[in-house]
Each structure stands twice: as structure tokens, then as C-alpha cells.
């Protein structure tokens, strides 16, 4: 059973559709009480850093997430801004993140880009495996994933980087520390690669 945190993100339905096709049980948590005792947690991601953190806090999710993730070691995965809020802070805002993985979120340096328009980083791109993880089993690395973002996660520790992607410079496109996982790309828009990755998370 995967518990999907509902804080108003627009891509929850797409995630649910994939898990329905995979016959993976899921539950949408609309309140903190519905997170207690979860087996796996999922943070969808569409929006800005401060807005996302503010909404999680105002709905009361942070305290229960801290307990389930940090004390009970429940696996959690965040996508896009859901990954970015796993860090400590962001140049996009002023509020502190969840702090589950050491690092901060930075804006992509436009001076390194030749594509126009330079930002956001939009469309398909490949990933390079830096650390083996079952999250990427049966994933076609050359096919890549679909991205839409202007900020990236800079890990404090290299060992927390699962994959990197090049856009002007290399950035962490997937991260992991113990039971905490994050991907910068959108698996729900990444065809069979995204389906395989979401299935892999369900099997962890």
C-alpha cells in the first residue's frame, strides 16, 4: 500500500492512474491522521518550494511525516518539488525544507545554457547512474525521463546522488539516503520508464 500525500499538487491523479494499471494498492491521504502507520509514502510535486512547504505545514503533515520517515523508517519518495522539499532550503524561497537529505536547492545557472529559452529545463533528457539502486531496475537509461524545472537539488554528500543529468552542468536527478528517495523528473510523464520506476518503488 502506497500512501500519497494530498497537499493540492496537480499530478496526483496521474500517479494514481499508473498504480491502478499496475494493480498496486494506494491511498490518498487528505489528513495527517491518514498517514499514521503507512507502509510507503509518496510526495507528488507541482508548484513552488515555499508554497509546498507552507501547505504541508498548514495541513499538519510535517509532524507526522517526520515521525513516520525519521523514527519508523517508512520509505518515502518525492518527485519534482516533492524531491526538492526533502532538502534543507531553497533559493526559490525562504522557508526550511523537511531536511531528510542534506543539501539545498539552487537555481539552474542560465549562463551555462545555449538552449533558448534557457529555463525551465523542459522535455526529455537522459540520466547517468552514479549509484546502483533497485529504483532503476528495468529502466531504459538511454530513453530517459521527462523534466520540467528551473531549480535543482545540490546534495551535501555525493553518496546521496543516485543519478545525474546534464543541462548546462550536471545536477542530481535522483537522490537517496536510507529510506528517503527523490527524483527531479516526472515519472508520470515518462512513459514506460516512469511506470517501471514507480513500480520499483512499490516493490522496495
C-alpha positions in Angstrom: 0.0 0.0 0.0 1.3 3.4 -1.0 0.1 6.5 0.8 0.0 9.5 -1.5 0.1 12.8 0.4 -2.5 15.2 -0.9 -1.4 18.8 -0.4 -3.1 20.1 -3.5 -0.5 19.1 -6.1 -1.9 18.8 -9.6 -0.4 15.5 -10.6 -1.8 13.1 -8.0 -4.4 11.7 -10.5 -1.7 10.8 -13.0 0.2 8.9 -10.3 -2.9 7.1 -9.2 -3.7 6.1 -12.7 -0.3 4.4 -13.1 -0.7 2.5 -9.8 -4.2 1.4 -10.8 -2.8 -0.1 -14.1 -0.1 -1.8 -12.1 -2.6 -3.2 -9.7 -0.7 -1.6 -6.8 -2.8 -0.6 -3.8 -2.7 3.1 -2.9 -4.4 5.5 -0.6 -4.7 9.3 -0.9 -4.1 10.9 2.5 -6.1 14.1 2.9 -5.2 14.5 6.5 -2.3 13.7 8.8 -4.2 11.0 10.6 -4.3 9.0 7.4 -0.5 8.9 7.2 -0.1 7.1 10.6 1.0 3.5 10.0 1.8 4.0 6.3 3.9 1.3 4.6 5.2 3.7 1.9 4.8 7.4 1.4 4.7 9.4 -1.8 5.1 13.2 -2.2 3.8 14.4 -5.6 5.3 17.6 -7.0 3.9 20.6 -8.9 4.5 24.1 -7.6 6.9 26.3 -5.8 9.1 25.4 -2.8 7.7 27.8 -0.1 4.1 27.2 -1.3 4.5 23.4 -1.0 6.2 23.6 2.5 3.6 26.1 3.7 0.7 23.9 2.6 2.2 20.8 4.2 2.7 22.7 7.5 -0.8 24.3 7.5 -2.4 20.9 6.9 -0.4 19.4 9.7 1.5 16.9 7.6 5.1 17.8 8.7 5.0 16.3 12.2 3.5 13.0 11.2 5.9 12.7 8.2 8.8 13.4 10.5 7.7 10.6 12.8 7.0 8.0 10.1 10.1 8.8 8.0 12.7 9.5 10.6 11.5 7.3 13.5 9.7 4.5 11.8 11.9 4.4 8.7 9.0 4.3 6.3 10.2 4.6 2.7 9.2 7.9 1.1 9.7 9.2 -2.5 9.2 12.8 -3.7 9.0 13.9 -7.3 10.0 17.3 -8.7 9.3 19.9 -6.0 8.3 16.9 -3.8 12.0 15.9 -4.1 13.3 19.5 -3.5 11.4 19.9 -0.2 13.3 16.8 1.1 16.3 19.1 1.4 17.2 21.8 3.9 16.5 25.0 2.0 15.9 26.5 -1.5 17.0 29.6 -3.4 13.4 29.7 -4.6 12.1 30.6 -1.1 12.9 31.3 2.5 11.3 28.5 4.4 13.2 25.5 5.7 12.6 22.2 3.9 12.0 18.8 5.6 15.7 18.2 5.9 15.5 14.5 5.3 18.5 14.6 2.9 21.3 17.1 3.5 21.5 19.7 0.7 20.0 22.8 -0.7 18.0 23.7 -3.8 19.6 26.1 -6.3 18.5 27.8 -9.5 20.0 26.5 -12.8 22.7 28.8 -14.0 21.4 30.3 -17.3 24.9 31.5 -18.3 25.8 27.8 -18.9 23.0 27.2 -21.3 22.8 27.5 -25.0 19.2 26.5 -25.4 16.6 29.2 -25.9 14.5 29.7 -23.9 17.0 28.6 -21.3 14.6 28.0 -18.5 12.7 26.0 -17.5 14.5 22.8 -18.3 11.7 21.3 -20.3 11.3 18.0 -22.1 13.2 14.7 -22.3 16.7 14.1 -21.0 18.8 11.2 -20.0 20.2 10.2 -16.7 23.6 8.7 -15.7 23.7 6.2 -12.9 26.0 7.2 -10.1 24.9 4.6 -7.5 23.1 1.3 -8.1 19.6 1.2 -6.8 16.6 -1.2 -7.3 14.6 2.0 -8.1 16.1 1.9 -11.6 15.7 -1.8 -12.3 14.4 -2.4 -15.9 14.7 1.3 -16.7 16.0 2.2 -20.1 18.6 4.8 -19.3 19.1 5.9 -22.9 15.4 6.6 -23.2 15.5 9.0 -20.3 12.8 10.9 -18.4 10.6 14.0 -18.8 11.8 17.1 -16.9 10.1 20.4 -16.1 12.0 22.6 -13.6 14.2 25.6 -13.1 15.8 24.6 -9.8 17.9 21.5 -8.8 18.9 19.7 -5.7 22.6 20.1 -4.7 23.4 17.3 -2.3 25.8 17.9 0.6 27.1 14.4 0.2 28.0 12.7 -3.1 26.9 9.3 -1.9 23.3 10.5 -1.8 23.2 11.0 -5.6 21.7 8.1 -7.5 21.7 9.7 -10.9 22.9 12.9 -12.6 21.5 14.7 -15.7 23.3 17.3 -17.8 21.7 20.6 -18.6 24.4 23.2 -18.8 26.1 21.3 -16.0 25.5 18.1 -14.2 22.8 18.1 -11.5 21.3 15.4 -9.3 18.3 14.0 -11.0 17.7 11.2 -8.4 18.7 11.1 -4.8 18.6 8.6 -1.9 19.6 8.3 1.7 18.4 5.2 3.5 14.6 5.2 3.2 14.3 8.6 1.5 14.2 8.8 -2.3 13.6 11.7 -4.7 13.5 12.2 -8.4 13.7 15.6 -10.2 11.9 14.3 -13.3 8.2 13.5 -13.7 7.8 9.7 -13.8 4.1 10.1 -14.6 5.0 11.8 -17.9 7.9 9.4 -18.7 6.1 6.6 -20.4 7.4 3.0 -19.7 10.4 4.3 -17.8 8.3 6.2 -15.3 5.9 3.3 -14.9 8.8 0.9 -14.2 10.3 3.4 -11.7 7.0 3.8 -9.8 6.6 0.0 -9.8 10.1 -0.4 -8.4 9.3 2.0 -5.6 6.2 0.0 -4.8 8.3 -3.2 -4.5 11.0 -1.7 -2.2 
